[in-house]
Amino acid sequence: MHELEKTDKMEDLLSLARGPTQYVTSLSGYIVNGYRFHTEERDKSFVTQNSGVVVIGNTGQRDENMDYYGILTDVLELQYLGGKRVVLFRCKWFDVYDTIRGVKMDEYGVVSINCKRRLKTNEHFILASQANQAFYANDNVNKGWHVVLKSQPHSSYDIPSLDDAHGGSYQSEAHEASEQRSSKRQKGDI
């Protein structure tokens, strides 16, 4: 079948079917879907928090989906033949099934989770492309719990070249201004 159809999709499928190589890269951070993720360990050295993960998953009952909340513990990049790569997030998942001791939603739709309660699962991995970002803030109403704040992805814009708009280059003007300041500093004018 592979010999008859040599499309990119067939090459990708064949590469995945052969399984990953023995080389796996562990990363402390990854940017995907407009989010910057850091592992829990890396987050400990920063003031900001980028290890919160939320993913939509099936509850196992019909077509019902729910949000699963967790903390990113590892980023693994699997390498396949042909240069293909798959990035996985390993997460510690919070118990979202126990609506008394694990997760609560108030009348305004604000979700709080008990970070001490873990989901009992053997499924710790998700594809990085499935991940959305969440932040966890201390819940002042429910002591020991955290309020979930879902983040919006950072927007990226296709900014037109400034050469097109003004007939000149702001980059070169900024570089010239920087060079002028540097030469003034060297002369002692600044």
RAJO-V395688 format. One record per backbone hydrogen bond with DSSP energy under -0.5 kcal/mol. CO is the residue of the C=O (numbers start at 1). NH is the residue of the N-H. E is the energy in kcal/mol with one decimal. If there is no record, write none. Layout:
CO,NH,E
CO,NH,E
This chain:
1,5,-1.6
4,6,-0.5
7,11,-2.1
8,12,-2.5
9,13,-2.5
10,14,-2.4
11,15,-2.3
12,16,-2.3
13,17,-2.4
14,18,-1.6
16,19,-1.2
22,24,-0.6
23,79,-1.1
25,27,-0.5
25,77,-2.9
27,75,-1.1
28,39,-2.4
30,32,-0.5
30,37,-3.0
32,35,-2.3
34,154,-2.9
35,32,-1.9
35,37,-0.6
37,30,-2.2
39,43,-2.4
40,44,-1.0
42,45,-1.5
43,46,-1.8
50,38,-1.9
51,72,-3.0
52,134,-1.4
53,70,-2.6
54,132,-2.1
55,57,-0.5
55,68,-2.8
57,66,-2.7
60,62,-0.6
61,64,-1.9
64,59,-2.6
66,57,-2.9
68,55,-2.1
69,94,-3.0
70,53,-2.7
71,92,-2.4
72,40,-2.5
74,90,-2.9
75,27,-2.9
76,78,-0.7
76,88,-3.2
77,25,-2.2
78,86,-2.2
79,21,-3.6
80,83,-1.0
81,84,-0.6
84,80,-3.2
86,78,-3.2
86,88,-0.5
87,128,-2.6
88,76,-2.7
88,90,-0.5
89,91,-0.5
89,126,-1.9
90,73,-3.1
90,74,-1.5
91,93,-0.6
92,71,-2.1
93,119,-2.8
94,96,-0.8
97,99,-1.1
98,102,-2.0
98,103,-2.0
102,114,-2.6
104,112,-2.8
106,109,-1.9
110,106,-2.1
111,148,-3.0
112,104,-2.7
113,115,-0.9
113,146,-2.6
114,117,-1.7
116,118,-0.6
117,95,-1.9
119,121,-1.1
122,124,-1.0
124,91,-2.6
126,89,-2.9
127,130,-1.9
128,131,-1.4
132,54,-2.4
133,151,-2.6
135,137,-0.5
135,149,-2.9
137,147,-3.4
138,140,-0.6
141,143,-0.8
142,145,-2.0
145,139,-2.3
146,113,-3.0
147,137,-2.2
147,149,-0.5
148,150,-0.6
149,135,-2.7
157,159,-1.2
161,165,-1.0
162,166,-2.0
162,168,-0.5
163,167,-1.6
168,170,-0.6
169,173,-1.8
170,174,-3.0
171,175,-2.1
172,176,-2.4
173,177,-2.4
174,178,-2.2
175,179,-2.3
176,180,-2.3
177,181,-2.1
178,182,-2.2
179,183,-2.3
180,184,-2.0
181,185,-2.2
182,186,-2.0
183,187,-1.6
184,188,-1.1
184,189,-2.4
184,190,-0.7
